[in-house]
Amino acid sequence: MPRPTIQDVAARAGVSRALVSLVMRGSPKVSERRREAVLRAADELGYSPHLMARSLASRTSHVLGVMVSDLHNPFWAEVVDGLDARARAAGFELVINTGGRSPARERQALTGLLSFRPAGIALLGPVLPAAAISAAAAHTPLVLVSRSSRLSTVDTVNDDGRVGSALAVDHLVSLGHKEIAHIDGGNGSQSAPRRTGYLAAMRRHGLPPRVVRGEYTEAAGAAAVRQLLEPAPPTAVLAANDLNAVGAISALEAAGLSVPRDVSVVGYDNTWLAALRHVALTTVDQPRDEMGQLAATALLQRVRDGRADPARHLLAPRLVVRRTTAAPRRR
């Protein structure tokens, strides 16, 4: 069947194309009788904008916007799963786009979501300037996942990155490691708390820190390891996230080193990638589904209950030990 057009809707409703266009834009110049006729025709034909049109016509949106910082990171897919489940249970649909880990692209993506006039927007791992977030929050309820904010108009859902990194360092120290390097997430969201947690834990154990700047990608993990090989590799690496850890493992093996015999590696996030049997990555678990559910709930509370006070969810991470960590080999 061909996709129905605005002309098909007009013919079914017995009105002009111009009037259908007015209804789709939510114009107040259309009578309720004709508005309902157009919306009914759009529903019957399966005309794609009908959900948005009904939201505009009733002045009550049933759409939640979601901006994902990085579509290549499986962590966000699992957060979206939780968000989608909670939204659908409440009768809402998601509109999703991406910012590609770029502030400029994220600004465009956020502007695009606002054009849908959503009931609220979830920003997942945004690297947007705080001013852009504040401006958007003036137009619609906003929740940040894996990004902190002091704005009273913005809700947040985070794991405690300081605690998560400390758990990883403590685990490696318990195995006997003293040369533990950290590949950080650069300008990525929550990179600073994870780096802070690593540094604090290393000081607590009386060990010298070694931080290499990176980002939340496989390529960055591999590039950081190539730096760490000179003059001598550490006995253990705490990576910025699971993708970063996989890149690090690949570079270590390319250099003729075995994981964990020569170098132990810990990731962060506990995505499905970490649990693959041939990867079996020791990693810090963030409750991805719960984070998505909490983000959707925060938006719905603003929309339906009129909550004005900011919601601040800080979840406790946990360490999941698999096969990429072991006691250091004597050199």
Salt bridges, closest charged atoms under 4 A:
GLU32 OE2 - ARG35 NE 3.40
ASP43 OD1 - HIS50 NE2 3.30
ASP43 OD2 - ARG54 NH2 2.44
GLU44 OE1 - ARG12 NH1 2.86
ASP70 OD2 - ARG101 NE 3.36
GLU78 OE1 - ARG288 NE 2.95
ASP84 OD1 - ARG88 NE 3.18
GLU93 OE1 - ARG88 NH2 3.65
ASP155 OD1 - ARG302 NH2 2.88
ASP155 OD2 - ARG307 NH2 2.90
ASP170 OD1 - ARG204 NH2 3.19
ASP170 OD1 - HIS205 NE2 2.72
GLU179 OE1 - ARG331 NH1 3.35
ASP184 OD2 - ARG195 NH1 2.75
GLU215 OE1 - ARG101 NH1 3.31
ASP262 OD2 - ARG261 NH2 3.77
ASP262 OD1 - ARG329 NH2 2.71
ASP269 OD1 - ARG194 NH2 3.69
ASP285 OD1 - ARG288 NH1 2.64
ASP285 OD2 - ARG318 NE 3.60
